[in-house]
Every structure is written in C-alpha cells, then in structure tokens.
Amino acid sequence: MHFVYFADKKLERFYDFLVERTEETMTNRTIKGMEGNAEAKGKGKIGKVLSLLGLADVELEARVSAAGKLSFEREVVTTFTPPQKLKALLLKLHSEDRIAILSPDALSSDIPQEGTPAFLWASLKTDYGRRSEDDIWRKRSAILTGSTGAFEVEVQASIAYMESEGAWLRWDRPRQMAGFGTLIGVDVQKLRLELDPIVLAYAQPA
C-alpha cells in the first residue's frame, strides 16, 4: 500500500474508537471489500471511499453485529499493518455514522461540524499564493487548496509526513487526491473547509 502522506501518530490517536463492543449478536468475520458490512447505511459510498484509497481488498479480522456495527479487539488491532488500521478506522467510524464524506457530489447543505473525522476526495494543488516555497521549507508545512462538490478545501500538510520532503513540488497543478483527517475549520458563509490530514493518496480509479 502506498500513500504520499501518512501521519501514523495521528492515526494512532483515533484507536480509542476501536474497542470491543458487547452486543447480543456478534459474529467473527474476515472483511475483504465490503463483506460483513452489508447492512450498514451507505454501503456504496463507503465502498467507494475504500476503493479510492486503495483499501478495498485489504483484509481485516473483525466482529460484526446484526445491525452492521463493527468491533475490533485491541490485541488484534495491535497486529494490523498501517493500511489495515486505516481501513478499520474508516469502517468503524462509518458504522457509527461519525464520518463526513466530502466528494464531488457534496452539497452546500451537507456542512459538517469542526472536529468531525472526514474523508476527502478533491482536486488539490500546492498553493504558493497562501504560502511561498521559501515559507514551506521554513515552516515545514505546505498548504494544499482545491475544491470538492460545493466546498472550497484547504489542507495543512506537514512535510514530515510526506513520502519525500519535496513531494509537494509535484502538486503544482490540481491533482485528484483522496484523504482522511479531521476538520479543524469550517466557514459556513464561504463554504470553506480546513482539514488536518492523516493520510493523502492519489485517488485510485473509481
């Protein structure tokens, strides 16, 4: 699995969500693609999220309730690879209806709240108007801007988490990218969203 940006320490902070649930009907299952999540609301949408990030065929061991809720035991999660952990987190948040999906069909009425975990599928580029090349090297962080659906998007991307320190130099024109992180800014009037990313990748063919 290859990501152009991966902040594993930020990903680890989300693992309080991956705790064992106690429900009356739980079955152990290996999840590949969307198996085991068939009853979950919005199956098609989260399936596309996994495909765009290249995670659809990553296998996971999980417990699934009759209601489509997912459970990951801590001792199992500790053995997961980074892509498995990312997929587990996305599926867990989705099964609890806690993730915002920001895609080209996002409407202005779908404004999420600050602090919401969010998946992003957008055309992004390094914005030298917001932060010059010299400032990027000095501050060790680039600003990526673009749009998706009804929203303008801003992503604060630390050089420390990029596949190479100069990765942002290749994003001098808009590129289709997929990512996941936390919304740290929401401007309702301007329909502008600011994302603190955990992972970014070139969007896989849908």
Buried (B, 14 or more C-beta within 10 A) or exposed (E): BEBBBBBEEBBEEBBEBBEEEEEEEBEEBEBEBBEBBEEBEBBEBBBBBBBBBBBBEBEBBBBBBEEBBBBBBEEBBEEBEBBBBBBBBBBBBBBEEEBBBBBEEBEEEBBBEEEBBBBBBBBBBBBBEEBEEEBBEEEEBBBBBBBBBBBBBBBBBBBEBBEEEEBBEEBEEBBBBBBBBBBBEBEEEEBBBBBBBBBBBBBBEE
